[in-house]
Amino acid sequence: MGDAWALVGRRQRAAICLGLLTCITAYSAEAADCPGHPDAIGTFRTLVVDPHEHPRIGTMQYAETLPLRDHEVVLTFDDGPLPRNSNQILDILASQCVKATFFEIGRMAKAYPEGIRKLIAAGHSVGTHSQTHPLTMNHMPIDRAKQEIDDGIASVKSALGSDDAALAPFFRIPGLLRAEVVEDYLASQGIQVWSADFLADDWRHISSARVYDLAIKRLEDKGKGILLLHDIQARTVAALPKILHELKARGYRIVHVVPATPQNPATPTEPQDWQLHPTSEDVATSHWPKIPNFVFAYAGTLPAPALSDLDWRDGGSMTLSEDRAGRIGHGVPLPRQAPWPRQSPLPPEAEAAGKALPVPALSVFEIKEGLRAATRGLTRRAEQSSGPDDHEAISAAAGSSARTLRGRSHPAGLRHAGGRGARNAAHGRGGALKHLVQVRKRSA
Ligand SMILES: [Zn+2]
């Protein structure tokens, strides 16, 4: 379905189409664009974006986001490929004729290049997510950050071989731990930084039902946007069919985003289409809230060295039950609770400045019931551990001071506020990718 057609609303189209046989045919094609799956949600339209014009997107952190219309959703998946779960995500998307955007980790791509090729073959957009997924990009030396970015791109391109031009110039910073110098470098390379509009907390130890609930609730709150998910998570595999079913039932439409090329120019948009339009509640925030101290603990680096342990190549299918998901936790990277940002409304100052948030708002890091105690325990274990097989270690401390954007046209990135430096545990035998976290809410 052409973009010009997509620009017209459903009702308007129905009106336009009255009496026009060709239009009726086209309209039917839209509803039936998933052969053999009449109940599929399908992909409503393709949005072509120019990273040079809009280098930073996602209202969780930036003033701009994708120019989506009400009830349009862009699905994104991070941290793959991890065959067992990523393949199931691919199957689910294929069965629904849904096209998504994947942010792939370089070392995962090296370990499983076929996983990258499958994404391209299925018509999805593929961006990158660094080489080793360091949760320290907000304060690492820029040369190291460049290396992470460049190596990640090189690894994914290598997996694609002669098809490497298919890689989209899209990048998501690990943990959304942004820094202006990193964003500037990416912009200089013509790469678009993707934050998100909302999350479903699918890296936490929550049920797939909860992932579903959060995805739908947060989407309903916003009405449209970029959803960040993880295709490496069993609970996401379990939740995705229900999410897609519910999206269709509620009248949402999937939008596939691709980068502009000389042959495929950007979809025409107006500047304001990319702007966040704050609700009255958002406007009530007159300045940035205090930023909490928070600590990511990210054990090991990546599961790549532990392929055998992860049982990646057994080809067996995994049931979708939470029980099963829990039992494979030793091998599949099941992150612990992590301080991922939730939706953080962008105050008008930020919108006016047209720039990024230093970090997500305080509410983002609100500690849920029991999390504080749980994460303290994890941290203690991590700090005490020193054996080669213990992979729980504090990886980074990313405390940051509060600051406001008022009057600043170029807000600085995160300031590293005296947390412990990164200490990645060596990733030995039996290692697994884990997002461990300790969250400490700073007193206001
Ligand atoms: Zn990630």
Boltz pocket constraint, residues with backbone or C-beta under 6 A from the ligand:
constraints:
  - pocket:
      binder: B
      contacts: [[A, 78], [A, 79], [A, 129], [A, 133], [A, 173], [A, 174], [A, 175]]
      max_distance: 6.0
